[in-house]
Amino acid sequence: MVNEKERAFHDQFMTNSQIEIWANKLGYNIELFETGSKPFIPLRHSVALDGGTEFEDLGSLGQGVCILTKNTNPLK
């Protein structure tokens, strides 16, 4: 995909346990796991989606989010 001249997309569905395994093997720490249904993004003002869903103080992407940081002291 890196060498493709045309724009390419790749969707990869993974479970939390798969992400944990990958992160561990690659030397990353999991800083945050959020599900798609739980609002966790701070909003400055309320947001109304086309489907009728409204968010007041916190919003969500409708998809899970994982934030990783590089482990500066990995186990060897």
mmJSON file of the N, C-alpha and C atoms, coordinates in Angstrom:
{"data_MODEL":{"atom_site":{
"group_PDB":["ATOM","ATOM","ATOM","ATOM","ATOM","ATOM","ATOM","ATOM","ATOM","ATOM","ATOM","ATOM","ATOM","ATOM","ATOM","ATOM","ATOM","ATOM","ATOM","ATOM","ATOM","ATOM","ATOM","ATOM","ATOM","ATOM","ATOM","ATOM","ATOM","ATOM","ATOM","ATOM","ATOM","ATOM","ATOM","ATOM","ATOM","ATOM","ATOM","ATOM","ATOM","ATOM","ATOM","ATOM","ATOM","ATOM","ATOM","ATOM","ATOM","ATOM","ATOM","ATOM","ATOM","ATOM","ATOM","ATOM","ATOM","ATOM","ATOM","ATOM","ATOM","ATOM","ATOM","ATOM","ATOM","ATOM","ATOM","ATOM","ATOM","ATOM","ATOM","ATOM","ATOM","ATOM","ATOM","ATOM","ATOM","ATOM","ATOM","ATOM","ATOM","ATOM","ATOM","ATOM","ATOM","ATOM","ATOM","ATOM","ATOM","ATOM","ATOM","ATOM","ATOM","ATOM","ATOM","ATOM","ATOM","ATOM","ATOM","ATOM","ATOM","ATOM","ATOM","ATOM","ATOM","ATOM","ATOM","ATOM","ATOM","ATOM","ATOM","ATOM","ATOM","ATOM","ATOM","ATOM","ATOM","ATOM","ATOM","ATOM","ATOM","ATOM","ATOM","ATOM","ATOM","ATOM","ATOM","ATOM","ATOM","ATOM","ATOM","ATOM","ATOM","ATOM","ATOM","ATOM","ATOM","ATOM","ATOM","ATOM","ATOM","ATOM","ATOM","ATOM","ATOM","ATOM","ATOM","ATOM","ATOM","ATOM","ATOM","ATOM","ATOM","ATOM","ATOM","ATOM","ATOM","ATOM","ATOM","ATOM","ATOM","ATOM","ATOM","ATOM","ATOM","ATOM","ATOM","ATOM","ATOM","ATOM","ATOM","ATOM","ATOM","ATOM","ATOM","ATOM","ATOM","ATOM","ATOM","ATOM","ATOM","ATOM","ATOM","ATOM","ATOM","ATOM","ATOM","ATOM","ATOM","ATOM","ATOM","ATOM","ATOM","ATOM","ATOM","ATOM","ATOM","ATOM","ATOM","ATOM","ATOM","ATOM","ATOM","ATOM","ATOM","ATOM","ATOM","ATOM","ATOM","ATOM","ATOM","ATOM","ATOM","ATOM","ATOM","ATOM","ATOM","ATOM","ATOM","ATOM","ATOM","ATOM","ATOM","ATOM","ATOM","ATOM","ATOM","ATOM"],
"id":[1,2,3,4,5,6,7,8,9,10,11,12,13,14,15,16,17,18,19,20,21,22,23,24,25,26,27,28,29,30,31,32,33,34,35,36,37,38,39,40,41,42,43,44,45,46,47,48,49,50,51,52,53,54,55,56,57,58,59,60,61,62,63,64,65,66,67,68,69,70,71,72,73,74,75,76,77,78,79,80,81,82,83,84,85,86,87,88,89,90,91,92,93,94,95,96,97,98,99,100,101,102,103,104,105,106,107,108,109,110,111,112,113,114,115,116,117,118,119,120,121,122,123,124,125,126,127,128,129,130,131,132,133,134,135,136,137,138,139,140,141,142,143,144,145,146,147,148,149,150,151,152,153,154,155,156,157,158,159,160,161,162,163,164,165,166,167,168,169,170,171,172,173,174,175,176,177,178,179,180,181,182,183,184,185,186,187,188,189,190,191,192,193,194,195,196,197,198,199,200,201,202,203,204,205,206,207,208,209,210,211,212,213,214,215,216,217,218,219,220,221,222,223,224,225,226,227,228],
"type_symbol":["N","C","C","N","C","C","N","C","C","N","C","C","N","C","C","N","C","C","N","C","C","N","C","C","N","C","C","N","C","C","N","C","C","N","C","C","N","C","C","N","C","C","N","C","C","N","C","C","N","C","C","N","C","C","N","C","C","N","C","C","N","C","C","N","C","C","N","C","C","N","C","C","N","C","C","N","C","C","N","C","C","N","C","C","N","C","C","N","C","C","N","C","C","N","C","C","N","C","C","N","C","C","N","C","C","N","C","C","N","C","C","N","C","C","N","C","C","N","C","C","N","C","C","N","C","C","N","C","C","N","C","C","N","C","C","N","C","C","N","C","C","N","C","C","N","C","C","N","C","C","N","C","C","N","C","C","N","C","C","N","C","C","N","C","C","N","C","C","N","C","C","N","C","C","N","C","C","N","C","C","N","C","C","N","C","C","N","C","C","N","C","C","N","C","C","N","C","C","N","C","C","N","C","C","N","C","C","N","C","C","N","C","C","N","C","C","N","C","C","N","C","C","N","C","C","N","C","C"],
"label_atom_id":["N","CA","C","N","CA","C","N","CA","C","N","CA","C","N","CA","C","N","CA","C","N","CA","C","N","CA","C","N","CA","C","N","CA","C","N","CA","C","N","CA","C","N","CA","C","N","CA","C","N","CA","C","N","CA","C","N","CA","C","N","CA","C","N","CA","C","N","CA","C","N","CA","C","N","CA","C","N","CA","C","N","CA","C","N","CA","C","N","CA","C","N","CA","C","N","CA","C","N","CA","C","N","CA","C","N","CA","C","N","CA","C","N","CA","C","N","CA","C","N","CA","C","N","CA","C","N","CA","C","N","CA","C","N","CA","C","N","CA","C","N","CA","C","N","CA","C","N","CA","C","N","CA","C","N","CA","C","N","CA","C","N","CA","C","N","CA","C","N","CA","C","N","CA","C","N","CA","C","N","CA","C","N","CA","C","N","CA","C","N","CA","C","N","CA","C","N","CA","C","N","CA","C","N","CA","C","N","CA","C","N","CA","C","N","CA","C","N","CA","C","N","CA","C","N","CA","C","N","CA","C","N","CA","C","N","CA","C","N","CA","C","N","CA","C","N","CA","C","N","CA","C","N","CA","C","N","CA","C","N","CA","C","N","CA","C"],
"label_alt_id":[null,null,null,null,null,null,null,null,null,null,null,null,null,null,null,null,null,null,null,null,null,null,null,null,null,null,null,null,null,null,null,null,null,null,null,null,null,null,null,null,null,null,null,null,null,null,null,null,null,null,null,null,null,null,null,null,null,null,null,null,null,null,null,null,null,null,null,null,null,null,null,null,null,null,null,null,null,null,null,null,null,null,null,null,null,null,null,null,null,null,null,null,null,null,null,null,null,null,null,null,null,null,null,null,null,null,null,null,null,null,null,null,null,null,null,null,null,null,null,null,null,null,null,null,null,null,null,null,null,null,null,null,null,null,null,null,null,null,null,null,null,null,null,null,null,null,null,null,null,null,null,null,null,null,null,null,null,null,null,null,null,null,null,null,null,null,null,null,null,null,null,null,null,null,null,null,null,null,null,null,null,null,null,null,null,null,null,null,null,null,null,null,null,null,null,null,null,null,null,null,null,null,null,null,null,null,null,null,null,null,null,null,null,null,null,null,null,null,null,null,null,null,null,null,null,null,null,null],
"label_comp_id":["MET","MET","MET","VAL","VAL","VAL","ASN","ASN","ASN","GLU","GLU","GLU","LYS","LYS","LYS","GLU","GLU","GLU","ARG","ARG","ARG","ALA","ALA","ALA","PHE","PHE","PHE","HIS","HIS","HIS","ASP","ASP","ASP","GLN","GLN","GLN","PHE","PHE","PHE","MET","MET","MET","THR","THR","THR","ASN","ASN","ASN","SER","SER","SER","GLN","GLN","GLN","ILE","ILE","ILE","GLU","GLU","GLU","ILE","ILE","ILE","TRP","TRP","TRP","ALA","ALA","ALA","ASN","ASN","ASN","LYS","LYS","LYS","LEU","LEU","LEU","GLY","GLY","GLY","TYR","TYR","TYR","ASN","ASN","ASN","ILE","ILE","ILE","GLU","GLU","GLU","LEU","LEU","LEU","PHE","PHE","PHE","GLU","GLU","GLU","THR","THR","THR","GLY","GLY","GLY","SER","SER","SER","LYS","LYS","LYS","PRO","PRO","PRO","PHE","PHE","PHE","ILE","ILE","ILE","PRO","PRO","PRO","LEU","LEU","LEU","ARG","ARG","ARG","HIS","HIS","HIS","SER","SER","SER","VAL","VAL","VAL","ALA","ALA","ALA","LEU","LEU","LEU","ASP","ASP","ASP","GLY","GLY","GLY","GLY","GLY","GLY","THR","THR","THR","GLU","GLU","GLU","PHE","PHE","PHE","GLU","GLU","GLU","ASP","ASP","ASP","LEU","LEU","LEU","GLY","GLY","GLY","SER","SER","SER","LEU","LEU","LEU","GLY","GLY","GLY","GLN","GLN","GLN","GLY","GLY","GLY","VAL","VAL","VAL","CYS","CYS","CYS","ILE","ILE","ILE","LEU","LEU","LEU","THR","THR","THR","LYS","LYS","LYS","ASN","ASN","ASN","THR","THR","THR","ASN","ASN","ASN","PRO","PRO","PRO","LEU","LEU","LEU","LYS","LYS","LYS"],
"label_asym_id":["A","A","A","A","A","A","A","A","A","A","A","A","A","A","A","A","A","A","A","A","A","A","A","A","A","A","A","A","A","A","A","A","A","A","A","A","A","A","A","A","A","A","A","A","A","A","A","A","A","A","A","A","A","A","A","A","A","A","A","A","A","A","A","A","A","A","A","A","A","A","A","A","A","A","A","A","A","A","A","A","A","A","A","A","A","A","A","A","A","A","A","A","A","A","A","A","A","A","A","A","A","A","A","A","A","A","A","A","A","A","A","A","A","A","A","A","A","A","A","A","A","A","A","A","A","A","A","A","A","A","A","A","A","A","A","A","A","A","A","A","A","A","A","A","A","A","A","A","A","A","A","A","A","A","A","A","A","A","A","A","A","A","A","A","A","A","A","A","A","A","A","A","A","A","A","A","A","A","A","A","A","A","A","A","A","A","A","A","A","A","A","A","A","A","A","A","A","A","A","A","A","A","A","A","A","A","A","A","A","A","A","A","A","A","A","A","A","A","A","A","A","A","A","A","A","A","A","A"],
"label_entity_id":["1","1","1","1","1","1","1","1","1","1","1","1","1","1","1","1","1","1","1","1","1","1","1","1","1","1","1","1","1","1","1","1","1","1","1","1","1","1","1","1","1","1","1","1","1","1","1","1","1","1","1","1","1","1","1","1","1","1","1","1","1","1","1","1","1","1","1","1","1","1","1","1","1","1","1","1","1","1","1","1","1","1","1","1","1","1","1","1","1","1","1","1","1","1","1","1","1","1","1","1","1","1","1","1","1","1","1","1","1","1","1","1","1","1","1","1","1","1","1","1","1","1","1","1","1","1","1","1","1","1","1","1","1","1","1","1","1","1","1","1","1","1","1","1","1","1","1","1","1","1","1","1","1","1","1","1","1","1","1","1","1","1","1","1","1","1","1","1","1","1","1","1","1","1","1","1","1","1","1","1","1","1","1","1","1","1","1","1","1","1","1","1","1","1","1","1","1","1","1","1","1","1","1","1","1","1","1","1","1","1","1","1","1","1","1","1","1","1","1","1","1","1","1","1","1","1","1","1"],
"label_seq_id":[1,1,1,2,2,2,3,3,3,4,4,4,5,5,5,6,6,6,7,7,7,8,8,8,9,9,9,10,10,10,11,11,11,12,12,12,13,13,13,14,14,14,15,15,15,16,16,16,17,17,17,18,18,18,19,19,19,20,20,20,21,21,21,22,22,22,23,23,23,24,24,24,25,25,25,26,26,26,27,27,27,28,28,28,29,29,29,30,30,30,31,31,31,32,32,32,33,33,33,34,34,34,35,35,35,36,36,36,37,37,37,38,38,38,39,39,39,40,40,40,41,41,41,42,42,42,43,43,43,44,44,44,45,45,45,46,46,46,47,47,47,48,48,48,49,49,49,50,50,50,51,51,51,52,52,52,53,53,53,54,54,54,55,55,55,56,56,56,57,57,57,58,58,58,59,59,59,60,60,60,61,61,61,62,62,62,63,63,63,64,64,64,65,65,65,66,66,66,67,67,67,68,68,68,69,69,69,70,70,70,71,71,71,72,72,72,73,73,73,74,74,74,75,75,75,76,76,76],
"pdbx_PDB_ins_code":[null,null,null,null,null,null,null,null,null,null,null,null,null,null,null,null,null,null,null,null,null,null,null,null,null,null,null,null,null,null,null,null,null,null,null,null,null,null,null,null,null,null,null,null,null,null,null,null,null,null,null,null,null,null,null,null,null,null,null,null,null,null,null,null,null,null,null,null,null,null,null,null,null,null,null,null,null,null,null,null,null,null,null,null,null,null,null,null,null,null,null,null,null,null,null,null,null,null,null,null,null,null,null,null,null,null,null,null,null,null,null,null,null,null,null,null,null,null,null,null,null,null,null,null,null,null,null,null,null,null,null,null,null,null,null,null,null,null,null,null,null,null,null,null,null,null,null,null,null,null,null,null,null,null,null,null,null,null,null,null,null,null,null,null,null,null,null,null,null,null,null,null,null,null,null,null,null,null,null,null,null,null,null,null,null,null,null,null,null,null,null,null,null,null,null,null,null,null,null,null,null,null,null,null,null,null,null,null,null,null,null,null,null,null,null,null,null,null,null,null,null,null,null,null,null,null,null,null],
"Cartn_x":[0.816,0.0,0.857,2.037,2.898,3.343,3.594,4.106,3.019,1.761,0.665,0.593,0.385,0.224,-1.191,-2.152,-3.543,-3.737,-4.623,-4.926,-5.54,-5.033,-5.511,-6.015,-7.034,-7.59,-7.492,-7.301,-7.239,-7.947,-9.024,-9.729,-9.304,-8.893,-8.463,-9.27,-10.05,-10.835,-10.051,-9.859,-9.095,-9.815,-9.634,-10.179,-9.184,-9.652,-8.758,-7.592,-7.862,-6.775,-5.739,-6.152,-5.196,-4.331,-4.944,-4.188,-3.182,-3.592,-2.689,-1.475,-1.693,-0.595,0.351,-0.191,0.629,1.429,0.759,1.432,2.598,2.372,3.41,4.592,4.328,5.406,6.181,5.521,6.172,6.781,6.608,7.206,6.405,5.073,4.204,3.371,3.003,2.07,0.714,-0.342,-1.695,-2.057,-2.276,-2.618,-4.131,-4.877,-6.323,-7.006,-8.066,-8.98,-10.371,-11.057,-12.439,-13.286,-14.484,-15.403,-16.09,-16.66,-17.327,-18.613,-19.221,-20.506,-20.4,-19.212,-19.039,-18.525,-19.298,-18.8,-17.628,-16.507,-15.321,-14.577,-14.999,-14.309,-14.931,-14.176,-14.739,-15.195,-16.389,-16.951,-17.066,-16.802,-16.958,-18.412,-19.19,-20.62,-21.349,-22.656,-23.416,-23.338,-23.461,-23.383,-24.58,-25.282,-26.4,-26.012,-26.114,-25.799,-27.032,-26.812,-27.92,-28.949,-28.51,-29.427,-30.24,-30.009,-30.779,-30.039,-28.901,-28.119,-27.55,-27.644,-27.105,-26.105,-25.005,-23.979,-23.901,-23.818,-23.745,-22.314,-21.795,-20.475,-19.376,-19.758,-18.817,-19.4,-18.55,-18.982,-18.195,-18.565,-17.831,-17.73,-16.81,-16.621,-17.507,-18.137,-18.924,-18.042,-16.776,-15.804,-14.802,-14.298,-13.329,-12.054,-11.392,-10.152,-9.131,-7.902,-6.805,-5.631,-5.058,-3.877,-2.704,-1.62,-0.415,0.741,1.631,2.869,4.031,5.159,6.347,6.906,7.134,7.726,9.213,9.66,11.064,11.966,11.351,12.124,11.518,11.55,10.915,11.634,10.864,11.447,12.195,13.304,14.084,14.077],
"Cartn_y":[-1.201,0.0,1.261,1.213,2.387,2.828,1.877,2.186,2.415,2.305,2.512,3.972,4.204,5.581,6.085,5.18,5.528,5.5,6.325,6.344,5.011,4.407,3.109,3.23,2.463,2.45,1.045,0.966,-0.333,-0.217,-0.942,-1.004,-2.287,-2.167,-3.335,-3.393,-4.441,-4.618,-5.512,-5.018,-5.754,-5.67,-6.701,-6.681,-5.974,-5.577,-4.931,-5.843,-7.149,-8.065,-8.164,-8.087,-8.093,-6.832,-5.692,-4.441,-4.514,-5.095,-5.247,-6.099,-7.186,-8.061,-7.306,-6.637,-5.868,-4.799,-4.049,-2.969,-3.524,-4.615,-5.228,-5.667,-6.354,-6.852,-5.715,-4.588,-3.462,-2.456,-2.692,-1.801,-0.538,-0.641,0.507,0.271,1.364,1.329,1.812,1.215,1.672,2.741,3.952,5.069,5.216,4.832,5.029,4.03,3.409,2.602,3.191,3.553,4.029,3.296,2.917,2.27,3.327,2.91,3.85,4.424,3.723,4.175,5.108,5.212,6.036,7.424,8.485,9.844,10.154,10.627,10.942,12.173,12.74,13.875,15.168,16.01,17.261,18.18,18.744,19.639,21.054,22.035,23.443,23.868,23.221,23.526,22.26,22.224,21.028,20.754,19.479,19.036,18.144,18.411,17.574,16.89,15.561,14.792,14.678,14.37,14.239,13.213,12.136,11.078,11.432,12.611,13.036,12.925,12.262,12.156,13.521,13.869,15.142,14.903,15.64,15.582,16.95,16.967,18.237,18.568,17.85,18.135,17.239,16.0,15.025,14.404,14.131,13.487,12.221,11.482,10.276,10.204,9.383,9.21,8.109,7.318,6.187,5.0,5.082,4.021,4.016,2.858,2.757,3.53,3.982,4.748,4.165,4.038,3.579,4.52,4.991,5.85,5.084,4.997,4.293,5.274,4.987,5.748,4.756,5.189,4.338,4.115,2.855,2.49,2.828,3.722,4.136,3.169,2.199,1.207,-0.171,-0.682,-1.975,-3.133,-4.164,-5.385,-6.118,-6.685,-7.409,-8.869],
"Cartn_z":[0.0,0.0,0.0,0.605,0.683,-0.711,-1.594,-2.923,-3.967,-3.599,-4.546,-4.964,-6.245,-6.733,-6.474,-6.498,-6.2,-4.683,-4.222,-2.796,-2.388,-1.336,-0.879,0.559,0.871,2.222,2.78,4.066,4.723,6.063,6.209,7.489,8.186,9.423,10.185,11.47,11.617,12.829,13.777,14.999,16.004,17.343,18.134,19.489,20.408,21.58,22.548,22.902,23.045,23.406,22.29,21.024,19.921,19.947,20.228,20.318,21.462,22.581,23.724,23.349,22.612,22.19,21.256,20.252,19.303,20.035,20.905,21.633,22.447,23.134,23.958,23.099,22.005,21.14,20.464,20.209,19.538,20.509,21.815,22.808,23.08,23.011,23.277,24.527,25.186,26.314,25.839,26.345,26.034,27.051,26.558,27.435,27.587,26.548,26.568,25.648,26.132,25.345,25.55,24.508,24.62,23.588,23.987,23.052,22.202,21.098,20.202,20.757,21.707,22.223,23.429,24.016,25.216,24.843,25.124,24.88,25.812,25.23,26.036,25.52,24.396,23.799,24.323,25.036,25.562,24.417,24.57,23.56,24.105,23.267,23.666,23.632,22.745,22.653,22.235,22.36,22.016,20.511,20.161,18.77,18.483,17.378,16.949,15.637,15.611,14.413,13.521,12.248,11.303,11.743,12.392,12.822,14.051,14.619,15.785,17.102,17.132,18.363,18.721,20.004,20.481,21.596,21.54,22.572,23.227,24.553,25.296,25.717,26.698,27.254,26.672,26.355,25.812,24.554,23.569,22.336,22.094,21.045,20.668,19.151,18.677,17.239,16.673,17.539,17.065,16.725,17.058,16.799,17.938,18.27,19.35,19.05,20.105,19.978,20.952,20.482,21.334,21.129,22.227,22.158,22.757,21.97,22.392,22.557,23.497,23.62,23.607,23.068,22.99,24.378,24.717,26.001,25.948,26.818,26.804,27.561,28.249,28.977,28.753,27.505,27.22,27.885,28.198,28.743,27.647,27.963,26.946,27.215],
"occupancy":[1.0,1.0,1.0,1.0,1.0,1.0,1.0,1.0,1.0,1.0,1.0,1.0,1.0,1.0,1.0,1.0,1.0,1.0,1.0,1.0,1.0,1.0,1.0,1.0,1.0,1.0,1.0,1.0,1.0,1.0,1.0,1.0,1.0,1.0,1.0,1.0,1.0,1.0,1.0,1.0,1.0,1.0,1.0,1.0,1.0,1.0,1.0,1.0,1.0,1.0,1.0,1.0,1.0,1.0,1.0,1.0,1.0,1.0,1.0,1.0,1.0,1.0,1.0,1.0,1.0,1.0,1.0,1.0,1.0,1.0,1.0,1.0,1.0,1.0,1.0,1.0,1.0,1.0,1.0,1.0,1.0,1.0,1.0,1.0,1.0,1.0,1.0,1.0,1.0,1.0,1.0,1.0,1.0,1.0,1.0,1.0,1.0,1.0,1.0,1.0,1.0,1.0,1.0,1.0,1.0,1.0,1.0,1.0,1.0,1.0,1.0,1.0,1.0,1.0,1.0,1.0,1.0,1.0,1.0,1.0,1.0,1.0,1.0,1.0,1.0,1.0,1.0,1.0,1.0,1.0,1.0,1.0,1.0,1.0,1.0,1.0,1.0,1.0,1.0,1.0,1.0,1.0,1.0,1.0,1.0,1.0,1.0,1.0,1.0,1.0,1.0,1.0,1.0,1.0,1.0,1.0,1.0,1.0,1.0,1.0,1.0,1.0,1.0,1.0,1.0,1.0,1.0,1.0,1.0,1.0,1.0,1.0,1.0,1.0,1.0,1.0,1.0,1.0,1.0,1.0,1.0,1.0,1.0,1.0,1.0,1.0,1.0,1.0,1.0,1.0,1.0,1.0,1.0,1.0,1.0,1.0,1.0,1.0,1.0,1.0,1.0,1.0,1.0,1.0,1.0,1.0,1.0,1.0,1.0,1.0,1.0,1.0,1.0,1.0,1.0,1.0,1.0,1.0,1.0,1.0,1.0,1.0,1.0,1.0,1.0,1.0,1.0,1.0],
"B_iso_or_equiv":[0.0,0.0,0.0,0.0,0.0,0.0,0.0,0.0,0.0,0.0,0.0,0.0,0.0,0.0,0.0,0.0,0.0,0.0,0.0,0.0,0.0,0.0,0.0,0.0,0.0,0.0,0.0,0.0,0.0,0.0,0.0,0.0,0.0,0.0,0.0,0.0,0.0,0.0,0.0,0.0,0.0,0.0,0.0,0.0,0.0,0.0,0.0,0.0,0.0,0.0,0.0,0.0,0.0,0.0,0.0,0.0,0.0,0.0,0.0,0.0,0.0,0.0,0.0,0.0,0.0,0.0,0.0,0.0,0.0,0.0,0.0,0.0,0.0,0.0,0.0,0.0,0.0,0.0,0.0,0.0,0.0,0.0,0.0,0.0,0.0,0.0,0.0,0.0,0.0,0.0,0.0,0.0,0.0,0.0,0.0,0.0,0.0,0.0,0.0,0.0,0.0,0.0,0.0,0.0,0.0,0.0,0.0,0.0,0.0,0.0,0.0,0.0,0.0,0.0,0.0,0.0,0.0,0.0,0.0,0.0,0.0,0.0,0.0,0.0,0.0,0.0,0.0,0.0,0.0,0.0,0.0,0.0,0.0,0.0,0.0,0.0,0.0,0.0,0.0,0.0,0.0,0.0,0.0,0.0,0.0,0.0,0.0,0.0,0.0,0.0,0.0,0.0,0.0,0.0,0.0,0.0,0.0,0.0,0.0,0.0,0.0,0.0,0.0,0.0,0.0,0.0,0.0,0.0,0.0,0.0,0.0,0.0,0.0,0.0,0.0,0.0,0.0,0.0,0.0,0.0,0.0,0.0,0.0,0.0,0.0,0.0,0.0,0.0,0.0,0.0,0.0,0.0,0.0,0.0,0.0,0.0,0.0,0.0,0.0,0.0,0.0,0.0,0.0,0.0,0.0,0.0,0.0,0.0,0.0,0.0,0.0,0.0,0.0,0.0,0.0,0.0,0.0,0.0,0.0,0.0,0.0,0.0,0.0,0.0,0.0,0.0,0.0,0.0],
"pdbx_formal_charge":[null,null,null,null,null,null,null,null,null,null,null,null,null,null,null,null,null,null,null,null,null,null,null,null,null,null,null,null,null,null,null,null,null,null,null,null,null,null,null,null,null,null,null,null,null,null,null,null,null,null,null,null,null,null,null,null,null,null,null,null,null,null,null,null,null,null,null,null,null,null,null,null,null,null,null,null,null,null,null,null,null,null,null,null,null,null,null,null,null,null,null,null,null,null,null,null,null,null,null,null,null,null,null,null,null,null,null,null,null,null,null,null,null,null,null,null,null,null,null,null,null,null,null,null,null,null,null,null,null,null,null,null,null,null,null,null,null,null,null,null,null,null,null,null,null,null,null,null,null,null,null,null,null,null,null,null,null,null,null,null,null,null,null,null,null,null,null,null,null,null,null,null,null,null,null,null,null,null,null,null,null,null,null,null,null,null,null,null,null,null,null,null,null,null,null,null,null,null,null,null,null,null,null,null,null,null,null,null,null,null,null,null,null,null,null,null,null,null,null,null,null,null,null,null,null,null,null,null],
"auth_seq_id":[1,1,1,2,2,2,3,3,3,4,4,4,5,5,5,6,6,6,7,7,7,8,8,8,9,9,9,10,10,10,11,11,11,12,12,12,13,13,13,14,14,14,15,15,15,16,16,16,17,17,17,18,18,18,19,19,19,20,20,20,21,21,21,22,22,22,23,23,23,24,24,24,25,25,25,26,26,26,27,27,27,28,28,28,29,29,29,30,30,30,31,31,31,32,32,32,33,33,33,34,34,34,35,35,35,36,36,36,37,37,37,38,38,38,39,39,39,40,40,40,41,41,41,42,42,42,43,43,43,44,44,44,45,45,45,46,46,46,47,47,47,48,48,48,49,49,49,50,50,50,51,51,51,52,52,52,53,53,53,54,54,54,55,55,55,56,56,56,57,57,57,58,58,58,59,59,59,60,60,60,61,61,61,62,62,62,63,63,63,64,64,64,65,65,65,66,66,66,67,67,67,68,68,68,69,69,69,70,70,70,71,71,71,72,72,72,73,73,73,74,74,74,75,75,75,76,76,76],
"auth_comp_id":["MET","MET","MET","VAL","VAL","VAL","ASN","ASN","ASN","GLU","GLU","GLU","LYS","LYS","LYS","GLU","GLU","GLU","ARG","ARG","ARG","ALA","ALA","ALA","PHE","PHE","PHE","HIS","HIS","HIS","ASP","ASP","ASP","GLN","GLN","GLN","PHE","PHE","PHE","MET","MET","MET","THR","THR","THR","ASN","ASN","ASN","SER","SER","SER","GLN","GLN","GLN","ILE","ILE","ILE","GLU","GLU","GLU","ILE","ILE","ILE","TRP","TRP","TRP","ALA","ALA","ALA","ASN","ASN","ASN","LYS","LYS","LYS","LEU","LEU","LEU","GLY","GLY","GLY","TYR","TYR","TYR","ASN","ASN","ASN","ILE","ILE","ILE","GLU","GLU","GLU","LEU","LEU","LEU","PHE","PHE","PHE","GLU","GLU","GLU","THR","THR","THR","GLY","GLY","GLY","SER","SER","SER","LYS","LYS","LYS","PRO","PRO","PRO","PHE","PHE","PHE","ILE","ILE","ILE","PRO","PRO","PRO","LEU","LEU","LEU","ARG","ARG","ARG","HIS","HIS","HIS","SER","SER","SER","VAL","VAL","VAL","ALA","ALA","ALA","LEU","LEU","LEU","ASP","ASP","ASP","GLY","GLY","GLY","GLY","GLY","GLY","THR","THR","THR","GLU","GLU","GLU","PHE","PHE","PHE","GLU","GLU","GLU","ASP","ASP","ASP","LEU","LEU","LEU","GLY","GLY","GLY","SER","SER","SER","LEU","LEU","LEU","GLY","GLY","GLY","GLN","GLN","GLN","GLY","GLY","GLY","VAL","VAL","VAL","CYS","CYS","CYS","ILE","ILE","ILE","LEU","LEU","LEU","THR","THR","THR","LYS","LYS","LYS","ASN","ASN","ASN","THR","THR","THR","ASN","ASN","ASN","PRO","PRO","PRO","LEU","LEU","LEU","LYS","LYS","LYS"],
"auth_asym_id":["A","A","A","A","A","A","A","A","A","A","A","A","A","A","A","A","A","A","A","A","A","A","A","A","A","A","A","A","A","A","A","A","A","A","A","A","A","A","A","A","A","A","A","A","A","A","A","A","A","A","A","A","A","A","A","A","A","A","A","A","A","A","A","A","A","A","A","A","A","A","A","A","A","A","A","A","A","A","A","A","A","A","A","A","A","A","A","A","A","A","A","A","A","A","A","A","A","A","A","A","A","A","A","A","A","A","A","A","A","A","A","A","A","A","A","A","A","A","A","A","A","A","A","A","A","A","A","A","A","A","A","A","A","A","A","A","A","A","A","A","A","A","A","A","A","A","A","A","A","A","A","A","A","A","A","A","A","A","A","A","A","A","A","A","A","A","A","A","A","A","A","A","A","A","A","A","A","A","A","A","A","A","A","A","A","A","A","A","A","A","A","A","A","A","A","A","A","A","A","A","A","A","A","A","A","A","A","A","A","A","A","A","A","A","A","A","A","A","A","A","A","A","A","A","A","A","A","A"],
"auth_atom_id":["N","CA","C","N","CA","C","N","CA","C","N","CA","C","N","CA","C","N","CA","C","N","CA","C","N","CA","C","N","CA","C","N","CA","C","N","CA","C","N","CA","C","N","CA","C","N","CA","C","N","CA","C","N","CA","C","N","CA","C","N","CA","C","N","CA","C","N","CA","C","N","CA","C","N","CA","C","N","CA","C","N","CA","C","N","CA","C","N","CA","C","N","CA","C","N","CA","C","N","CA","C","N","CA","C","N","CA","C","N","CA","C","N","CA","C","N","CA","C","N","CA","C","N","CA","C","N","CA","C","N","CA","C","N","CA","C","N","CA","C","N","CA","C","N","CA","C","N","CA","C","N","CA","C","N","CA","C","N","CA","C","N","CA","C","N","CA","C","N","CA","C","N","CA","C","N","CA","C","N","CA","C","N","CA","C","N","CA","C","N","CA","C","N","CA","C","N","CA","C","N","CA","C","N","CA","C","N","CA","C","N","CA","C","N","CA","C","N","CA","C","N","CA","C","N","CA","C","N","CA","C","N","CA","C","N","CA","C","N","CA","C","N","CA","C","N","CA","C","N","CA","C","N","CA","C","N","CA","C","N","CA","C","N","CA","C"],
"pdbx_PDB_model_num":[1,1,1,1,1,1,1,1,1,1,1,1,1,1,1,1,1,1,1,1,1,1,1,1,1,1,1,1,1,1,1,1,1,1,1,1,1,1,1,1,1,1,1,1,1,1,1,1,1,1,1,1,1,1,1,1,1,1,1,1,1,1,1,1,1,1,1,1,1,1,1,1,1,1,1,1,1,1,1,1,1,1,1,1,1,1,1,1,1,1,1,1,1,1,1,1,1,1,1,1,1,1,1,1,1,1,1,1,1,1,1,1,1,1,1,1,1,1,1,1,1,1,1,1,1,1,1,1,1,1,1,1,1,1,1,1,1,1,1,1,1,1,1,1,1,1,1,1,1,1,1,1,1,1,1,1,1,1,1,1,1,1,1,1,1,1,1,1,1,1,1,1,1,1,1,1,1,1,1,1,1,1,1,1,1,1,1,1,1,1,1,1,1,1,1,1,1,1,1,1,1,1,1,1,1,1,1,1,1,1,1,1,1,1,1,1,1,1,1,1,1,1,1,1,1,1,1,1]
}}}
